[in-house]
Amino acid sequence: MDGTYLQIGEVAARTELSLRTIRHYEETGLVVPSARSRGGFRLYTETDVERLMIVRRMKPLGFSLEQMRDLLDATDRLDACPAPAGAEREALLARVRHYERAAAEQIDALRIKLLRAEDFARTLRSRLGRDTTRS
């Protein structure tokens, strides 16, 4: 091993995912470690870490494991050597654009929820401020 691999603990620390979550993603075939050590330890590359980060970013936006798998497949195929061309490339780019639009929609929905939550917290602080002046 020449230092280009990371063990699962290092990957967990970098991605802020639990060991259990990383193993689950492996079991489902979402992100599989690139290698194993002689002792059977999972070994990850920077590309594997990038894939895990994509998954980590998709999860809070409500994407399913199947959608994550579909996006990773599209990006893997776009990054392949040789790169796809013509209609295949356009179809893959359309899939990525679909996920970009879906992410933007989820972000907008989360912003609205955050604004409502902040408004609610201000209402409560205001209420508490009125009650402390009466004490």
C-alpha positions in Angstrom: 0.0 0.0 0.0 1.5 3.3 -1.1 -0.5 5.7 1.1 -3.1 6.4 -1.6 -5.7 4.5 0.3 -7.7 5.4 3.4 -9.1 3.1 5.9 -12.8 3.3 6.9 -12.1 5.2 10.1 -10.3 7.9 8.2 -13.1 8.0 5.6 -15.7 8.3 8.4 -13.8 11.2 10.0 -13.5 13.0 6.6 -17.1 12.5 5.5 -18.7 12.8 8.9 -20.6 9.5 8.2 -20.7 6.7 10.7 -18.9 3.5 10.1 -22.3 1.8 10.1 -23.6 4.1 7.4 -20.5 3.6 5.2 -20.8 -0.2 5.6 -24.5 0.1 4.7 -23.7 2.0 1.5 -21.3 -0.8 0.6 -23.9 -3.5 1.3 -26.3 -1.7 -1.0 -23.7 -1.3 -3.7 -23.8 2.4 -3.5 -20.2 3.1 -2.7 -17.9 0.1 -2.6 -14.3 0.4 -1.3 -11.8 0.2 -4.1 -9.6 -2.4 -2.4 -9.1 -4.5 0.7 -5.9 -4.9 2.7 -4.3 -8.3 3.2 -6.1 -8.3 6.6 -9.4 -7.7 4.9 -9.8 -4.0 5.9 -11.7 -1.8 3.5 -9.5 0.6 1.6 -10.9 3.8 0.0 -9.5 6.2 -2.6 -10.2 9.9 -3.0 -12.7 9.0 -5.7 -14.6 6.8 -3.2 -14.6 9.6 -0.6 -16.0 12.0 -3.3 -18.8 9.5 -4.0 -19.6 9.2 -0.3 -19.7 13.0 -0.1 -22.2 13.1 -3.0 -24.4 10.6 -1.1 -24.0 12.6 2.1 -25.1 15.8 0.4 -28.1 14.1 -1.3 -29.5 12.4 1.8 -30.8 15.5 3.6 -32.5 16.6 0.4 -34.6 13.5 0.5 -33.1 11.6 -2.4 -33.6 7.8 -2.2 -30.8 5.3 -2.4 -31.9 4.4 -5.9 -31.8 8.1 -7.0 -28.3 8.3 -5.5 -27.3 5.2 -7.4 -28.7 6.6 -10.6 -26.9 9.9 -10.3 -23.6 8.2 -9.4 -24.0 5.9 -12.4 -24.6 8.9 -14.7 -21.5 10.8 -13.4 -19.4 7.7 -13.5 -20.3 7.2 -17.1 -19.6 10.8 -18.0 -16.2 10.6 -16.3 -15.3 7.3 -18.0 -12.5 7.0 -20.4 -13.3 7.2 -23.2 -16.1 9.6 -22.4 -19.5 8.9 -24.0 -20.4 11.1 -27.0 -23.4 12.2 -28.9 -26.9 11.1 -27.8 -25.5 9.0 -24.9 -23.7 12.0 -23.5 -26.7 14.2 -23.8 -28.9 11.6 -22.1 -26.5 11.4 -19.2 -26.2 15.2 -18.9 -30.0 15.4 -18.9 -30.1 12.9 -15.9 -27.6 15.1 -14.0 -29.6 18.3 -14.9 -32.7 16.5 -13.5 -31.0 16.0 -10.2 -29.6 19.5 -10.1 -33.2 20.9 -10.6 -34.6 18.5 -7.9 -31.8 19.6 -5.5 -32.6 23.3 -6.2 -36.3 22.6 -5.5 -35.5 20.9 -2.2 -33.2 23.7 -1.2 -36.0 26.3 -1.9 -38.4 24.2 0.3 -35.8 24.0 3.1 -35.3 27.7 3.0 -39.0 28.3 3.4 -39.0 25.8 6.4 -36.0 27.6 7.9 -37.7 31.0 7.6 -40.8 29.7 9.3 -38.7 28.1 12.0 -36.8 31.3 12.6 -40.1 33.3 12.7 -41.5 30.8 15.2 -38.3 31.2 17.4 -38.7 35.0 17.3 -42.3 34.7 18.3 -41.3 32.6 21.3 -38.4 35.0 22.3 -40.8 37.9 22.0 -43.3 36.1 24.3 -40.6 35.3 26.8 -39.4 38.9 26.7 -42.9 40.1 27.6 -43.2 37.6 30.5 -39.9 38.5 32.1 -40.8 42.2 32.2 -43.9 41.3 34.3 -41.9 39.3 36.9 
